[in-house]
């Protein structure tokens, strides 16, 4: 094991690593579009999540076929968190399902990896909304708040900048729309086979979190998952009685007593390594549920809790995977968002943030510098990735 740890860390300074990130990003964007297409009235969330995971597995299985030892697959299982559900809703076979209804606000969150290089994305839609239909009220407020907050964060992410500049911008834009970011949510640096790197960006920290959370500056050749989750309410996510279905192996060690626990851990190590997984993917889900209890109690496996805002509130989310290259940020995940379809009585209050949002996003090249969005708070900024997906 010691020999493995001495291997130099692979970064996006290598072209091959960039290629793998972009390939994972293409798969994520293609799958995200497909999942959005499945989000129709009367559809089952469990079935949509299952189809999303199947597509991620299938698409990653088509690349690097000759390299038998190269690991690839799901980096974050497909989740559909609806309305006041904040995150991580992806019911297993024996869990309570949810049937989509017209007007539901759905946050789709998923990820894939190639050789441990992770691409994740999240996007928010309104079920049953027609192409020419305008969304208004608190749904529009919260979706625009999350969208413009993530756009500002992407523009502030640059070598030498500090993490709290993003925290503050997300807070200010959310509050302009009379919304609040979900307290304590983190955007992580991504490393090979590590979805939760050490450097993080916190949103809406409590006083205690602000004291504990480490300040950091960003550097060239780092990769980040910029994740913004905003609520129409007070911005506090709480656990309810929804069962956890997504877990991840930790670095803790313990001699497990139960046979079911040992069997589960062995399968997790082989199939998923340190990547998050859904308990639904195990053939014998009941046995897996038994095994996971002991693993979680000894912190060998970490649960991704399903969180909720108050029932009357709405939550929106956008997430992008970003490469910090010498010539600027390179967006590898994200699909276009039609901001004009959302009408809010509010707009961004801070002139400096309005100006920031007029700046083009992406690597600085000799061409294409003139493509800017207007400074109004309901304009479309393209979030098309560096490698556009042919879905």
HELIX and SHEET records of a PDB file:
HELIX    1   1 UNK A    2  UNK A    6  1                                   5    
HELIX    2   2 UNK A   15  UNK A   38  1                                  24    
HELIX    3   3 UNK A   45  UNK A   61  1                                  17    
HELIX    4   4 UNK A  137  UNK A  156  1                                  20    
HELIX    5   5 UNK A  163  UNK A  176  1                                  14    
HELIX    6   6 UNK A  207  UNK A  212  1                                   6    
HELIX    7   7 UNK A  259  UNK A  271  1                                  13    
HELIX    8   8 UNK A  279  UNK A  281  5                                   3    
HELIX    9   9 UNK A  285  UNK A  297  1                                  13    
HELIX   10  10 UNK A  339  UNK A  341  5                                   3    
HELIX   11  11 UNK A  351  UNK A  357  1                                   7    
SHEET    1   A 3 UNK A  72  UNK A  82  0                                        
SHEET    2   A 3 UNK A 105  UNK A 114 -1                                        
SHEET    3   A 3 UNK A 117  UNK A 126 -1                                        
SHEET    1   B 3 UNK A  85  UNK A  87  0                                        
SHEET    2   B 3 UNK A 307  UNK A 308 -1                                        
SHEET    3   B 3 UNK A 238  UNK A 239 -1                                        
SHEET    1   C 4 UNK A 180  UNK A 181  0                                        
SHEET    2   C 4 UNK A 223  UNK A 231 -1                                        
SHEET    3   C 4 UNK A 186  UNK A 190 -1                                        
SHEET    4   C 4 UNK A 200  UNK A 202 -1                                        
SHEET    1   D 4 UNK A 180  UNK A 181  0                                        
SHEET    2   D 4 UNK A 223  UNK A 231 -1                                        
SHEET    3   D 4 UNK A 315  UNK A 325 -1                                        
SHEET    4   D 4 UNK A 328  UNK A 331 -1                                        
SHEET    1   E 3 UNK A 277  UNK A 278  0                                        
SHEET    2   E 3 UNK A 246  UNK A 249 -1                                        
SHEET    3   E 3 UNK A 301  UNK A 303 -1                                        
END                                                                             
